[in-house]
């Protein structure tokens, strides 16, 4: 994929740390990677947990303008979102309290033109 390897490792690490911390006992974290046209799609999901975060919904904390309250994990994820945008990638998140969290990450297979 088109990304800086060291930063890509951090992006995956930041997402996985949040997913594992969000997963309740007997829950699962699933990661699926597959090619879709000129993209590689990564889906990260868990089967329990979900964010009802203090200070707003997870989507607002990650993609909102201005300073967002939140944990160090949220701040690291915001940094990851910026790296992904720099690479021309796309990230989305959906989270429902008690149901789980799902991140989708699309990265180009080669440098965008």
Long-range contacts (C-beta under 8 A, 24 or more apart in sequence): 1-40, 1-107, 1-108, 1-109, 2-87, 2-88, 2-89, 2-107, 2-108, 2-109, 2-110, 2-111, 2-112, 3-83, 3-87, 3-89, 3-107, 4-83, 4-87, 7-83, 8-83, 8-107, 10-76, 10-80, 10-83, 11-80, 11-83, 11-84, 11-105, 12-42, 14-73, 14-76, 14-77, 14-79, 14-80, 15-44, 15-77, 15-80, 15-103, 15-105, 16-44, 17-73, 17-76, 18-73, 18-77, 18-101, 19-44, 19-45, 19-46, 19-101, 19-103, 21-73, 22-46, 22-49, 22-50, 22-51, 22-95, 22-100, 22-101, 23-47, 23-48, 23-49, 24-48, 24-49, 27-100, 35-109, 36-106, 38-108, 38-109, 38-110, 39-106, 39-107, 39-108, 39-109, 40-106, 40-107, 40-108, 40-109, 41-104, 41-105, 41-106, 42-103, 42-104, 42-105, 42-106, 42-107, 43-102, 43-103, 43-104, 43-105, 44-102, 44-103, 44-104, 44-105, 45-100, 45-101, 45-102, 45-103, 46-100, 46-101, 47-100, 48-98, 48-99, 48-100, 49-98, 49-100, 49-101, 50-95, 50-96, 50-97, 50-98, 50-99, 50-100, 50-101, 51-95, 51-97, 51-101, 52-97, 57-95, 58-93, 58-95, 58-101, 59-93, 59-94, 59-95, 62-93, 88-112
